[in-house]
Amino acid sequence: MDFQRRHLLWLAACAAGLPLAGIARAQAYPAKPVRVIVPFAAGGPTDVFARLIALGLSRALGQQFYVENQPGAGGNLGMGAGARAAPDGHALTVVSTSFVVNPSLYAKIPYNPTKDFAPVTLAAVSPNVLVVNPSIPATTVKELIAFLRSNPGKYSIAHPGVGTTSQLGGEMFKHSQDLDLVSVPFNGSAPAVQSVLAGHTPIAFVVLTPVVPHVKEGKLRALAVTTAKRSPALPDVPTLAEAGVPDQESDTMQGVLAPTGTPEPIIAILHREIDKAMTELEVAQKMAALGFEKIASTPDEFARRIRADIPKWARVIQTANIRVE
C-alpha cells in the first residue's frame, strides 16, 4: 500500500476518533476475498448491479469481491445473513427498496434496518412510471384523475408484485387522490406491462426500463415518473410533482451496506471506490440499460434516507392494508 493511501486512511481514522487497531485494519483492507451478499436470485437488477460493483471493487482494491446470492422471503434471508456477518469489511450486502419496506410488510424479519447495518452508499435509483394504454382518454395526470373520478370502480391498475415500490407508489397515488381503483398484482414487470399493452389492466405503475420502448413507439402513454427529477430515459415525461401531485416519490434503490461495527475508514474506502466504479463507461452504460441513475450518496445521507423511508412505506402499507406472512 503506498504512503499516500496510508496517510489518508490515518487521517480518516483520526477524524472519526477510531483506535489504532481500527487504523491498522483499514490499512490492510481488504485482507481476503470479500463476500457481496445479494438477497435475490441471480439475473435480477440487484444481482446485475452487484456484479458490476464487485468487478470494479476487485480491480481497484486487489482482492476478489464475489457475489453470493441468498434469495428467499422477499429478500429477508439474505439481509438477515448480512446482518450477522463479521463487521470487518469482508461481507457486504447489496439491497433494494425491500430493505426499508419489509419491516412493515412482514410480521417478523431477521434484521433491524437501523441497528444491524452501517450504510455505505445509496448507489443508484430507478424510477417507477405511471403509464396508460392509449385507450384511456388522458394525456396528463390531472386528466387521468378526473377521468377515474368520473368512472369509479370501472378500471384497474397493474403492478409487478406485492411489496414492490411500484405497488406502493400506485397505492400512495390511489389513496392520496381518493380513487376507486382495483390493484392487480403480476409476477414481475414484464407481464404487468403486457397486460397494459393488451388493455386488460389499462393503467400501471411499473419500473421504467421495460416500458421505455413501448412509450417511444406510441404503444403506451407515460404520464409521469415517480422520482424527484425527470429521467434521462424519458426526458419529456414530467415528475408526479411537476404534474401536480407532490410528495409521491417511489423509486427503487440499490444500496450497499456493511454490518454495524465495520471501521469507518473501511466504509470510506468502499464508498470512494463504488463511486469511482460507477463512473467507468462500461458500468455507466450497463446501469443506464437497467434504468438506474447514479446517486453515490455519502453514508450519512444514506442513513437519513433509510430512517425516512421506513415510516413512509409503513404508512402506505397500513393504509392499503397490505401484509405478507
C-alpha positions in Angstrom: 0.0 0.0 0.0 1.5 3.4 -1.0 2.4 6.1 1.5 -0.4 8.5 0.3 -3.1 5.9 0.8 -1.8 5.0 4.3 -1.7 8.7 5.2 -5.3 9.3 4.0 -6.5 6.3 6.0 -4.8 7.5 9.1 -6.3 10.9 8.8 -9.8 9.5 8.2 -9.5 7.2 11.2 -8.2 10.0 13.5 -11.1 12.3 12.4 -13.5 9.5 13.3 -11.8 9.0 16.7 -11.0 5.4 15.9 -8.4 3.4 17.9 -5.1 2.5 16.3 -6.3 -1.1 15.8 -9.1 0.2 13.6 -6.5 2.2 11.6 -4.4 -0.9 11.2 -7.3 -3.0 9.9 -8.2 -0.3 7.4 -4.6 -0.1 6.1 -4.6 -3.9 5.5 -8.1 -3.9 3.9 -9.1 -6.0 2.1 -7.0 -8.8 3.6 -9.0 -11.6 1.8 -11.8 -12.0 -0.7 -14.9 -10.1 0.1 -18.4 -11.6 0.0 -21.1 -9.5 -1.6 -24.5 -10.8 -0.4 -27.4 -10.3 -2.8 -30.7 -11.3 -1.2 -32.3 -12.1 -4.6 -31.9 -14.7 -7.3 -29.2 -14.4 -10.0 -30.1 -12.4 -13.1 -32.3 -9.7 -11.5 -31.5 -6.0 -11.4 -29.9 -6.1 -7.9 -27.8 -9.1 -8.8 -26.6 -7.5 -12.1 -25.9 -4.2 -10.3 -23.9 -6.0 -7.5 -21.8 -7.9 -10.0 -20.9 -4.6 -11.8 -19.9 -3.0 -8.5 -18.0 -6.2 -7.4 -16.0 -6.1 -10.5 -15.0 -2.5 -10.0 -14.0 -3.1 -6.4 -12.0 -6.1 -7.3 -10.0 -4.1 -9.8 -9.5 -1.2 -7.5 -8.6 -3.0 -4.3 -6.7 -6.0 -5.4 -8.9 -8.7 -3.9 -11.8 -10.6 -5.3 -15.3 -9.2 -4.4 -17.6 -12.1 -5.2 -21.4 -12.2 -5.3 -23.3 -14.7 -3.2 -27.0 -15.0 -3.9 -29.2 -15.8 -0.9 -32.8 -15.4 -2.2 -35.9 -16.1 -0.2 -38.7 -14.5 1.8 -38.7 -11.3 -0.2 -35.0 -10.7 0.4 -35.2 -11.3 4.2 -33.0 -14.3 4.2 -30.1 -12.6 2.5 -30.5 -9.4 4.5 -30.5 -11.5 7.7 -27.3 -13.1 6.7 -25.7 -9.7 6.0 -26.8 -8.5 9.4 -25.0 -11.5 11.1 -21.7 -11.2 9.2 -18.5 -10.1 10.8 -18.0 -6.3 10.9 -14.6 -6.3 9.2 -15.5 -5.2 5.7 -15.2 -8.6 4.2 -19.0 -9.1 3.9 -21.2 -6.5 2.2 -24.9 -6.6 1.4 -26.5 -5.0 -1.7 -30.1 -4.2 -1.1 -33.1 -2.9 -3.0 -36.1 -1.0 -1.6 -37.4 -4.1 0.1 -34.8 -3.4 2.8 -36.9 -0.5 4.1 -40.3 -1.9 3.0 -40.1 -5.4 4.6 -40.1 -4.2 8.3 -43.7 -3.1 7.8 -44.7 -5.7 5.2 -43.8 -8.8 7.2 -44.8 -9.8 10.7 -41.2 -10.7 11.5 -37.9 -10.1 9.8 -34.4 -11.3 10.7 -32.7 -7.9 10.7 -33.1 -4.4 12.2 -32.5 -2.0 9.3 -31.2 0.9 11.5 -29.2 -1.1 14.1 -27.7 -4.1 12.3 -26.1 -2.3 9.3 -23.7 0.5 8.6 -24.7 2.3 5.4 -22.0 2.6 2.8 -23.9 4.3 -0.1 -27.2 4.7 -1.8 -25.5 3.9 -5.1 -28.3 4.3 -7.6 -32.1 4.6 -8.1 -34.5 3.7 -10.8 -37.9 5.5 -11.1 -41.3 3.9 -11.5 -43.5 5.3 -14.1 -47.3 5.8 -14.4 -48.3 4.6 -17.8 -51.7 4.1 -19.6 -53.0 2.3 -22.6 -53.8 4.8 -25.4 -57.4 3.8 -25.0 -57.5 5.8 -21.8 -58.5 9.4 -22.7 -55.9 11.2 -20.6 -52.7 12.8 -21.7 -51.8 14.3 -18.3 -52.0 13.1 -14.7 -54.7 15.6 -13.9 -56.8 14.4 -16.8 -56.4 10.8 -15.6 -57.5 11.7 -12.1 -60.6 13.5 -13.5 -61.4 10.5 -15.8 -61.1 8.0 -13.0 -63.2 10.0 -10.6 -65.9 10.1 -13.2 -65.7 6.4 -13.6 -65.4 4.9 -10.1 -64.8 1.2 -9.8 -64.5 0.6 -13.5 -60.8 0.5 -14.0 -57.8 -1.5 -12.6 -54.2 -0.7 -12.1 -51.4 -3.2 -12.7 -48.2 -3.6 -10.7 -45.4 -6.1 -10.7 -45.9 -7.7 -7.3 -46.8 -7.3 -3.6 -44.4 -5.1 -1.7 -42.7 -3.6 -4.7 -42.3 0.2 -4.8 -44.4 0.1 -8.0 -47.3 -1.3 -6.0 -46.7 1.0 -3.1 -46.4 4.0 -5.4 -49.7 3.1 -7.0 -51.4 2.7 -3.6 -50.0 6.1 -2.5 -51.3 7.7 -5.6 -54.7 6.0 -5.4 -55.3 6.9 -1.7 -53.9 10.4 -2.0 -56.4 11.2 -4.8 -59.3 9.1 -3.3 -59.6 7.0 -6.4 -61.7 3.9 -6.7 -59.3 1.6 -8.5 -58.6 -2.2 -8.2 -54.9 -3.0 -7.8 -53.9 -6.1 -9.8 -50.6 -7.8 -8.9 -48.5 -9.6 -11.5 -45.4 -11.8 -11.2 -43.0 -9.2 -12.4 -42.9 -6.1 -14.6 -43.0 -7.9 -17.9 -46.4 -9.5 -17.5 -47.8 -6.3 -16.0 -46.6 -4.3 -19.0 -48.1 -6.9 -21.4 -51.5 -6.5 -19.6 -51.4 -2.8 -20.1 -50.5 -3.1 -23.7 -53.4 -5.5 -24.2 -55.8 -3.1 -22.4 -56.7 -5.7 -19.8 -55.4 -3.5 -17.0 -55.0 -0.2 -18.9 -53.2 1.7 -16.1 -50.0 0.7 -14.4 -47.2 1.8 -12.0 -44.1 -0.2 -13.2 -40.4 0.2 -13.3 -39.1 2.3 -16.1 -36.9 0.1 -18.2 -39.5 -2.3 -19.8 -41.9 0.5 -20.8 -39.4 2.9 -22.5 -39.5 1.2 -25.9 -43.3 1.0 -25.9 -43.6 4.7 -24.9 -41.3 5.7 -27.7 -43.3 3.6 -30.2 -46.6 5.2 -29.0 -48.0 1.9 -27.7 -48.1 3.2 -24.2 -48.5 6.8 -22.8 -46.2 7.7 -20.0 -47.9 10.4 -17.8 -45.3 10.8 -15.0 -42.2 9.4 -13.4 -42.0 8.9 -9.7 -38.6 10.3 -8.8 -37.8 13.8 -7.7 -36.1 14.6 -11.0 -37.1 13.6 -14.6 -35.5 10.5 -16.0 -32.9 10.9 -18.8 -34.6 7.9 -20.5 -37.8 9.8 -20.9 -36.8 13.5 -20.5 -40.2 14.8 -21.8 -42.2 13.0 -19.1 -42.8 15.1 -16.0 -42.4 14.0 -12.4 -45.5 13.5 -10.4 -44.8 16.7 -8.6 -44.5 18.6 -11.8 -47.8 17.0 -12.9 -49.5 18.5 -9.9 -49.3 15.5 -7.4 -46.4 16.2 -5.0 -44.9 14.0 -2.3 -45.3 10.8 -4.3 -41.7 9.7 -4.8 -41.4 5.9 -5.1 -38.1 4.9 -6.7 -36.3 1.6 -6.5 -32.9 1.9 -4.8 -29.7 -0.1 -5.0 -27.8 0.4 -1.7 -24.6 -1.1 -0.2 -24.5 -2.0 3.5 -21.8 -3.3 5.8 -22.5 -4.9 9.3 -22.7 -2.4 12.2 -19.3 -2.0 13.7 -17.3 -2.0 10.4 -14.5 0.5 10.9 -15.3 3.9 9.4 -12.1 4.1 7.3 -13.1 0.9 5.6 -16.6 2.4 4.9 -14.9 5.4 3.4 -12.7 3.2 1.1 -15.8 1.3 -0.1 -17.8 4.5 -0.7 -15.0 6.1 -2.6 -14.3 3.1 -4.8 -18.0 2.3 -5.5 -18.4 6.0 -6.6 -15.4 5.5 -9.0 -16.7 2.2 -10.3 -20.0 3.7 -11.3 -18.2 6.4 -13.4 -16.5 3.8 -15.6 -18.0 3.9 -19.0 -18.9 0.2 -19.2 -20.6 0.2 -15.8 -22.4 3.5 -16.5 -23.7 2.1 -19.8 -25.0 -1.1 -18.2 -26.6 0.9 -15.3 -28.4 3.0 -17.9 -29.6 -0.1 -19.7 -31.1 -1.3 -16.4 -32.8 2.1 -15.9 -30.6 3.1 -12.9 -29.3 6.6 -12.3 -26.2 7.1 -10.2 -26.6 8.7 -6.7 -23.5 7.6 -4.7 -24.7 9.2 -1.6 -22.5 9.5 1.5 -23.0 7.0 4.3 -24.8 9.7 6.4 -27.1 10.7 3.5 -28.0 7.0 3.0 -28.7 6.6 6.7 -31.1 9.6 6.6 -32.8 8.1 3.6 -33.3 4.7 5.4 -34.7 6.5 8.5 -37.1 8.5 6.4 -38.3 5.6 4.1 -39.2 3.1 6.8 -42.1 5.2 8.3 -43.1 6.5 4.8 -43.7 3.0 3.5 -45.2 1.8 6.8 -47.9 4.4 6.4 -48.7 3.3 2.8 -48.7 -0.4 3.8 -51.0 0.3 6.7 -53.4 2.5 4.7 -53.6 -0.1 1.9 -53.8 -3.0 4.4 -51.0 -4.9 2.7 -49.5 -7.8 4.6 -47.3 -10.8 3.8 -47.0 -13.6 6.4 
